Amino acid sequence: DYSDLWLLRSDGGIDTDAVDTWCRKDASQWTLAVVQSIEAIGKRAEVDPERIIVNGYSLGGFVALDATAQLERSSTSPKARGVVVNWGARFETTSFPPDFPSTLFIHGELDEVVPLDWARRTCAEIQTAGNRAMLHVVPKAPHVARSIESDELTIQFLKECTANTSRQAPLVRN
């Protein structure tokens, strides 16, 4: 039951710490479901397992990063060619292995649900691990941050990831 996921502070704002704590109990189940789904999709005859891109929105961005990190550590799982994280960041327990695929973050400058600083730190951690990551900030945007520029950037990123033979595809210019 996720009807009470929007935990609020006394001032009416989102209590991000409480939401983070609340989500931890199910995070591993969500990640496992995504990993198993990608493994099943990668076995389909009509799917090229070398061209999978994982995309997540908000909490789904957290799950996308964690699932991709787990796929990277498996010797039998398909490897994602790229990751797109819209308005998300990483779970506290997610770490990024070498050869983590290129990652694009889209985030609102004024996001009060997932603070922009979380996305900045996650992007920097991926880069520190020696991997390519880029953060595009949508000016003056709240949590659900989209713009024509961010959509075009995402499309270009997807094209580059699927066309490039390296999983460390060059990142589009911001």
C-alpha positions in Angstrom: 0.0 0.0 0.0 1.6 3.2 -1.2 -1.2 5.6 -0.6 0.7 7.3 2.2 4.0 7.7 0.4 3.7 11.5 0.4 4.9 12.1 3.9 4.8 15.8 4.9 6.6 18.0 7.4 4.6 20.2 9.7 5.1 23.1 7.3 3.4 21.1 4.5 6.6 20.4 2.5 7.6 16.9 1.5 9.6 15.2 4.3 12.3 13.7 2.0 14.1 12.0 4.9 10.9 10.2 6.0 10.1 9.2 2.4 13.6 7.9 2.0 13.3 5.8 5.2 9.9 4.5 4.2 11.1 3.5 0.7 14.1 1.5 2.0 11.9 -1.4 3.1 10.8 -2.2 -0.4 13.7 -0.9 -2.5 15.4 -4.3 -2.8 12.1 -5.9 -4.1 11.6 -3.1 -6.7 15.2 -3.5 -7.9 14.9 -7.3 -8.0 11.7 -7.0 -10.1 13.5 -4.7 -12.6 16.6 -6.9 -12.8 14.4 -10.0 -13.5 12.4 -8.1 -16.1 15.5 -7.0 -17.9 16.9 -10.5 -17.8 13.7 -11.9 -19.3 13.5 -9.2 -21.9 17.1 -9.7 -22.9 16.4 -13.4 -23.7 13.6 -12.6 -26.2 14.5 -13.4 -29.8 13.3 -10.0 -31.0 15.4 -8.0 -28.5 19.1 -7.1 -29.0 20.4 -7.6 -25.4 23.3 -5.2 -26.3 20.9 -2.3 -26.9 19.0 -2.1 -23.6 18.6 1.3 -22.0 17.1 1.6 -18.5 14.9 4.7 -17.9 13.3 5.7 -14.6 11.2 8.6 -13.3 11.5 9.8 -9.7 11.6 6.8 -7.5 12.0 4.7 -10.7 15.2 6.6 -11.3 16.6 5.3 -8.0 15.5 1.8 -9.0 16.9 2.1 -12.5 20.4 3.0 -11.1 20.3 0.2 -8.5 19.1 -2.4 -11.0 21.7 -1.4 -13.6 24.4 -1.6 -11.0 23.3 -5.1 -10.1 23.2 -6.1 -13.7 26.7 -4.9 -14.1 27.9 -7.1 -11.3 26.3 -10.3 -12.8 28.2 -12.4 -15.3 25.0 -13.7 -16.9 22.8 -10.7 -17.1 22.4 -8.4 -20.1 24.3 -5.1 -19.7 22.5 -1.8 -20.2 23.8 0.5 -22.9 22.7 3.6 -21.0 20.6 4.9 -18.1 18.3 7.9 -18.1 17.2 9.2 -14.7 14.4 11.7 -14.6 14.1 13.5 -11.3 15.9 10.8 -9.3 19.1 9.9 -7.7 20.7 6.9 -6.0 19.6 4.8 -3.0 22.1 5.2 -0.2 23.2 1.5 -0.7 23.8 1.9 -4.5 27.4 1.9 -5.6 28.7 2.2 -9.2 31.0 -0.4 -10.6 33.6 0.3 -13.3 32.1 0.2 -16.7 28.7 1.5 -15.5 27.0 2.7 -18.7 26.7 6.3 -19.7 24.0 8.0 -17.6 21.9 11.1 -18.3 20.1 12.9 -15.4 17.3 15.3 -16.1 16.3 17.3 -13.0 14.3 20.3 -12.0 16.2 23.2 -10.4 13.4 23.7 -7.8 12.7 20.0 -7.1 11.4 19.7 -3.5 10.7 15.9 -3.7 14.2 14.8 -4.8 16.6 17.6 -4.1 18.8 18.7 -7.0 21.8 18.2 -4.8 21.0 14.4 -4.6 21.2 14.2 -8.4 24.4 16.3 -8.5 26.1 14.0 -5.9 24.9 10.8 -7.7 26.2 12.1 -11.1 29.5 13.0 -9.5 29.8 9.5 -7.9 29.3 7.9 -11.3 32.0 10.1 -12.7 34.3 9.5 -9.8 34.0 5.7 -10.5 35.4 6.5 -13.9 32.1 6.4 -15.8 30.3 8.9 -18.0 27.4 10.9 -16.5 25.8 14.1 -17.3 23.2 16.2 -15.4 20.8 18.5 -17.3 19.0 20.9 -15.0 15.7 22.3 -16.2 15.7 26.0 -14.9 12.9 26.9 -12.5 11.3 23.5 -12.9 9.8 21.5 -10.0 9.9 17.8 -9.5 8.3 16.8 -12.8 10.9 18.6 -14.8 10.6 18.5 -18.6 11.4 20.9 -21.4 11.8 20.7 -25.1 15.5 20.9 -24.5 15.5 18.0 -22.0 13.4 15.9 -24.4 15.7 16.6 -27.3 18.7 15.9 -25.1 17.2 12.6 -24.0 16.5 11.6 -27.7 20.0 12.4 -28.7 21.4 10.5 -25.7 19.3 7.4 -26.6 20.5 7.6 -30.3 24.1 7.8 -29.2 23.9 5.0 -26.8 22.2 2.6 -29.2 24.4 3.5 -32.2 27.7 3.4 -30.3 29.5 0.1 -29.9 30.9 1.2 -26.6 28.8 1.2 -23.5 30.6 4.3 -22.5 28.9 6.4 -25.3 29.9 10.0 -25.6 27.5 12.2 -23.8 25.6 14.8 -25.7 26.6 18.4 -25.2 24.5 20.4 -22.8 
